[in-house]
């Protein structure tokens, strides 16, 4: 059996989240944390799984140590406080493109291939690759493993992935990929322990957070998902628009003189709940506590689009036996779960209001024909499991 630790990274544009796992029968989470405000005045925090703060350190903008040095400070602190050798770093990579679906040990050639994939996710992949490059320079002997958010949806059919575009575009990689795959993979691993029928049957999982999507699973495998070529598709999200008539984009290009950068900023950063609420907030908690009519309407649009997507995916899966809520909103917003389930009542969904208010695991009433569950996701654990498997295979 392997003995050592894994450091799992989830890199964004302004923050780098991390979790340290010790390898055992199952990877055990020892500490987690983040480096926030990466490009400005960074702050490093480390805490235990139960929230106890172990380290908090800040730097001013004029004393920024640099990305690599921040990682070095973190890893040296971990080495001083946890007497377990670091075996590998695992990374959440948003997009693997048509080439990478399964987790892979990073090599110079793999990195070349991933850089060629950047145009498919230009707002995400460069940030995902940044800690990989920094670690390779600091610790060249450290194994690094990439796990892809698109990978779980490799089980969808070609018919599901194709757009109604000229075939040459599909051959060039323009197709539906789907995202949030690491989250869905974790839920699939939990279902046998929660609802055996759902694990082998038809389950719809709603990953609801600042980014949001729905996945239809049959026997624990993805058969369809709401996100497509990019993380813009499907549901209304925090600042992203979700599904949009392409004619709107043509109109903005032609009549408003938008260029690609302006369109990208509009669709990724100015739309969704933030845009619908008139700029009030992208945070569902703020909108739920607001008396603003626009805030209420933004929530109603969010739920309406969620219900529509659930209905479409249920049709693709041939019905559904269970509905799972996960992600920040899915795990902590009883109002959204209640409104969604009320709209699905005609399909046999019946919520237990007391369980829902308590954010319980089981949310459905005794009379519900469909199981309804709230399962907190754990993408980092999925990455850690893949790291253990690949390291074991390499000996």
C-alpha positions in Angstrom: 0.0 0.0 0.0 1.1 3.5 -0.8 2.3 5.7 2.1 2.4 9.4 1.9 0.4 12.5 1.1 -1.4 14.1 -1.9 -1.8 17.8 -2.4 -4.9 18.6 -4.5 -5.3 21.9 -6.3 -8.3 23.7 -7.7 -7.0 26.9 -9.4 -9.1 29.9 -10.4 -8.4 33.3 -11.7 -7.9 35.0 -8.3 -7.7 32.0 -5.9 -5.9 28.7 -5.5 -7.8 26.2 -3.3 -5.9 23.2 -1.9 -6.5 20.1 0.2 -3.9 17.8 1.8 -4.8 14.1 1.9 -3.0 11.4 3.7 -3.2 8.1 1.8 -4.9 5.2 3.7 -7.6 2.7 2.8 -9.4 5.8 1.6 -7.6 9.2 1.2 -8.1 11.1 4.5 -8.4 14.8 4.4 -6.0 16.4 6.8 -6.2 20.1 6.0 -7.5 22.5 3.4 -7.4 26.1 2.5 -6.7 28.7 -0.1 -4.5 31.4 -1.4 -6.9 34.3 -2.2 -6.2 37.5 -4.2 -3.4 35.8 -6.0 -2.7 38.7 -8.3 -3.0 41.5 -5.8 -2.4 41.2 -2.0 -2.4 37.4 -1.4 -3.7 35.8 1.7 -2.8 32.2 2.7 -5.1 30.3 5.0 -4.9 26.7 6.2 -7.6 25.0 8.3 -8.6 21.6 9.6 -11.6 19.8 8.0 -13.8 21.0 11.0 -12.8 24.7 10.3 -10.1 25.3 12.9 -7.7 27.9 11.6 -4.1 26.8 11.6 -2.4 29.4 9.5 -3.2 32.9 8.2 -0.6 35.0 6.4 -1.0 38.0 4.3 1.2 40.0 1.9 0.8 43.5 0.6 0.8 44.2 -3.2 4.2 45.9 -3.0 5.6 42.8 -1.2 4.0 40.1 -3.4 6.2 37.0 -3.2 5.1 35.7 -6.6 3.1 32.6 -7.6 5.9 30.1 -7.3 7.1 31.4 -3.9 3.5 31.2 -2.5 3.4 27.6 -3.4 6.8 27.0 -1.9 5.8 28.7 1.4 2.7 26.5 1.5 4.5 23.2 0.8 7.3 24.0 3.3 4.7 24.8 6.0 2.9 21.5 5.3 6.2 19.6 5.4 7.0 21.2 8.8 3.6 20.4 10.3 2.8 17.0 8.7 5.5 14.3 8.8 4.2 12.5 5.7 6.1 12.5 2.4 4.4 14.3 -0.5 3.9 11.8 -3.3 2.0 13.8 -5.9 0.0 16.9 -6.7 -3.4 16.4 -8.3 -5.1 19.1 -10.3 -8.7 19.9 -11.3 -8.5 20.7 -15.0 -11.7 22.2 -16.4 -11.4 21.0 -20.0 -9.5 18.0 -21.5 -10.7 18.6 -25.0 -11.4 15.7 -27.3 -8.0 14.0 -26.4 -8.2 13.7 -22.6 -11.1 12.1 -20.8 -9.4 9.9 -18.2 -7.0 11.2 -15.5 -3.4 11.4 -16.7 0.1 11.8 -15.3 1.4 15.1 -16.6 4.4 15.0 -18.9 5.9 17.7 -21.1 3.9 16.2 -24.1 0.6 16.2 -22.2 1.2 19.8 -21.2 1.8 20.7 -24.9 -1.4 19.0 -25.8 -3.3 20.8 -23.0 -2.0 24.2 -24.1 -3.3 23.5 -27.5 -6.7 23.0 -25.8 -6.7 26.5 -24.2 -9.0 28.0 -27.0 -11.7 25.7 -25.8 -11.7 27.2 -22.3 -9.6 30.4 -22.5 -10.9 31.8 -19.1 -10.2 28.6 -17.2 -7.4 26.5 -18.6 -4.5 29.1 -18.3 -5.3 29.4 -14.5 -5.5 25.6 -14.2 -2.1 25.2 -15.8 -0.4 27.9 -13.7 0.3 25.9 -10.5 1.4 22.9 -12.6 4.1 25.0 -14.3 5.1 26.5 -10.9 5.4 23.1 -9.2 7.3 21.7 -12.2 9.9 24.4 -11.8 10.1 24.1 -8.0 9.8 20.3 -7.6 10.6 18.7 -10.9 10.6 15.2 -9.4 7.1 15.6 -8.0 4.5 13.6 -9.9 1.6 15.7 -11.1 -1.8 14.3 -12.2 -4.6 16.0 -14.1 -8.3 15.2 -13.6 -10.7 16.6 -16.1 -14.2 18.1 -15.4 -15.2 17.0 -18.9 -14.2 13.3 -18.3 -17.3 12.0 -16.6 -19.4 12.8 -19.7 -17.3 10.7 -22.0 -20.1 8.0 -21.7 -22.6 10.2 -23.5 -23.4 9.1 -27.1 -22.2 10.8 -30.2 -25.8 11.8 -31.0 -25.9 13.6 -27.6 -22.6 15.4 -28.3 -23.3 16.6 -31.9 -24.5 20.1 -32.7 -26.5 20.9 -35.8 -23.4 22.3 -37.5 -21.4 21.3 -40.5 -19.7 17.9 -39.8 -16.2 19.4 -40.3 -16.8 21.5 -37.1 -17.5 18.4 -35.0 -14.4 16.8 -36.5 -12.5 19.9 -35.3 -13.7 19.4 -31.7 -16.7 21.6 -31.6 -19.2 19.4 -29.8 -20.9 19.1 -26.4 -18.4 18.2 -23.7 -20.2 18.9 -20.4 -18.6 20.0 -17.1 -18.8 19.6 -13.3 -17.8 16.0 -14.0 -15.7 15.5 -10.9 -18.7 16.6 -8.8 -21.0 14.2 -10.6 -18.5 11.4 -10.3 -18.5 11.9 -6.5 -22.3 11.8 -6.4 -22.3 8.6 -8.5 -19.9 7.0 -6.0 -22.2 8.0 -3.0 -25.5 6.9 -4.5 -25.0 3.1 -3.7 -24.7 4.1 -0.1 -27.7 6.4 -0.1 -30.2 4.9 -2.6 -29.3 1.6 -4.3 -32.2 2.0 -6.7 -31.1 5.4 -7.8 -27.5 4.1 -8.2 -28.6 1.5 -10.8 -31.5 3.5 -12.1 -32.2 6.9 -13.6 -30.9 9.8 -11.5 -30.8 13.5 -12.2 -28.2 15.5 -10.3 -28.4 19.3 -10.0 -25.0 20.8 -9.3 -26.0 24.4 -8.3 -23.5 27.0 -7.4 -22.0 30.1 -9.0 -21.6 27.7 -11.9 -24.6 25.4 -12.3 -25.6 22.4 -14.4 -27.7 19.2 -14.4 -26.6 15.7 -15.3 -28.8 12.7 -16.2 -27.2 9.4 -15.1 -28.3 5.9 -15.9 -26.6 3.2 -13.8 -24.2 5.8 -12.5 -23.0 6.9 -15.9 -23.7 10.3 -17.6 -26.1 10.1 -20.5 -26.7 13.8 -20.9 -25.9 17.1 -19.3 -27.0 20.7 -19.6 -23.6 22.3 -20.2 -22.2 21.8 -23.7 -19.2 23.2 -25.6 -18.5 25.7 -22.9 -19.4 26.4 -19.2 -21.9 29.0 -20.5 -24.6 26.6 -21.6 -27.7 25.4 -19.8 -28.9 26.9 -16.6 -28.8 30.6 -15.5 -25.8 30.9 -13.2 -24.2 33.5 -10.9 -22.9 35.7 -13.6 -23.3 33.5 -16.7 -26.3 33.6 -19.0 -26.9 29.9 -19.6 -28.7 28.8 -22.8 -29.0 31.7 -25.3 -30.4 32.0 -28.8 -27.3 32.5 -31.0 -29.3 35.1 -32.9 -28.8 37.4 -29.8 -25.0 37.2 -30.4 -25.4 38.0 -34.1 -27.6 41.0 -33.2 -25.0 42.3 -30.6 -22.2 41.9 -33.1 -24.0 43.6 -36.0 -26.2 46.2 -34.3 -24.2 47.0 -31.1 -20.7 46.6 -32.6 -19.6 44.1 -29.9 -16.3 42.4 -30.4 -15.4 39.0 -29.1 -13.9 40.3 -25.8 -16.9 42.4 -25.1 -19.3 39.5 -25.7 -17.2 37.2 -23.6 -17.3 39.6 -20.6 -21.0 40.1 -21.0 -21.8 36.4 -21.1 -19.4 35.3 -18.4 -19.3 38.2 -16.0 -22.4 40.5 -16.4 -25.2 38.1 -16.9 -27.0 35.4 -14.9 -28.4 36.3 -11.5 -26.2 39.4 -11.4 -27.6 40.7 -14.6 -31.2 39.7 -14.0 -31.2 41.3 -10.6 -30.1 44.6 -12.1 -26.6 44.3 -10.8 -27.7 43.7 -7.2 -25.8 40.4 -6.6 -24.7 37.1 -8.1 -25.1 35.4 -4.7 -28.3 33.5 -4.1 -28.1 34.3 -0.4 -28.2 38.0 -1.1 -31.1 37.7 -3.5 -33.1 35.5 -1.2 -32.8 38.1 1.6 -33.6 41.1 -0.7 -37.0 42.8 -1.0 -36.2 43.8 -4.6 -38.7 42.8 -7.2 -35.8 42.2 -9.6 -34.1 39.9 -7.1 -37.3 37.8 -6.8 -37.6 37.7 -10.6 -34.0 36.6 -10.9 -34.7 33.7 -8.5 -37.9 32.8 -10.4 -36.0 32.7 -13.7 -33.3 30.5 -12.1 -35.8 28.0 -10.9 -37.8 28.1 -14.1 -34.8 27.3 -16.2 -33.7 24.6 -13.7 -37.1 22.9 -14.0 -37.1 23.1 -17.8 -33.6 21.5 -17.9 -34.7 18.7 -15.5 -37.7 18.0 -17.7 -35.5 17.8 -20.8 -33.0 15.5 -19.2 -35.7 13.3 -17.7 -37.0 12.8 -21.2 -33.5 11.9 -22.5 -33.1 9.4 -19.6 -36.5 7.9 -20.1 -37.8 9.2 -16.7 -36.1 9.6 -13.4 -36.1 7.6 -10.1 -34.2 10.2 -8.0 -33.2 13.8 -7.9 -30.0 14.9 -6.1 -29.1 18.5 -5.2 -25.5 19.4 -4.6 -23.2 22.4 -4.9 -23.3 25.6 -2.8 -26.9 26.5 -3.7 -28.1 22.9 -3.9 -26.7 22.1 -0.4 -27.7 25.3 1.4 -30.8 26.8 -0.3 -34.0 25.2 0.9 -36.0 27.9 -0.9 -34.6 26.8 -4.3 -35.1 23.1 -3.6 -38.7 23.7 -2.5 -39.6 25.8 -5.5 -38.0 23.3 -7.9 -39.7 20.3 -6.3 -43.1 22.1 -6.2 -42.9 22.6 -10.0 -42.0 18.9 -10.4 -44.9 17.7 -8.2 -46.8 16.4 -11.3 -43.9 14.0 -12.0 -44.3 12.4 -8.6 -41.8 14.6 -6.6 -43.0 15.3 -3.1 -40.7 17.1 -0.6 -40.7 16.7 3.2 -40.7 20.4 4.2 -39.1 19.7 7.6 -36.3 17.7 6.2 -35.7 20.3 3.5 -35.6 23.2 6.0 -33.0 21.2 8.0 -30.8 20.5 4.9 -31.2 16.8 5.6 -29.8 14.0 3.4 -33.2 12.6 2.6 -35.6 15.3 1.4 -38.5 13.3 0.0 -41.7 12.5 1.8 -42.9 8.9 2.4 -45.4 9.3 -0.4 -43.0 10.6 -3.1 -42.6 8.5 -6.2 -39.2 10.0 -6.7 -36.3 10.0 -4.2 -35.0 13.5 -3.5 -31.6 13.8 -1.8 -29.1 16.5 -0.8 -25.6 15.1 -1.0 -22.6 17.5 -0.4 -20.1 17.1 -3.2 -16.3 16.4 -2.8 -14.4 17.0 -6.0 -11.1 17.0 -4.2 -11.7 13.4 -2.9 -12.4 12.2 -6.4 -9.1 13.7 -7.6 -7.3 12.1 -4.6 -8.8 8.7 -5.5 -7.6 9.0 -9.1 -4.1 10.0 -7.9 -3.9 6.9 -5.7 -5.0 4.7 -8.6 -2.5 6.1 -11.0 0.4 6.1 -8.5 -0.4 2.5 -7.6 -0.4 1.5 -11.3 3.0 3.2 -11.7 4.4 1.3 -8.7 
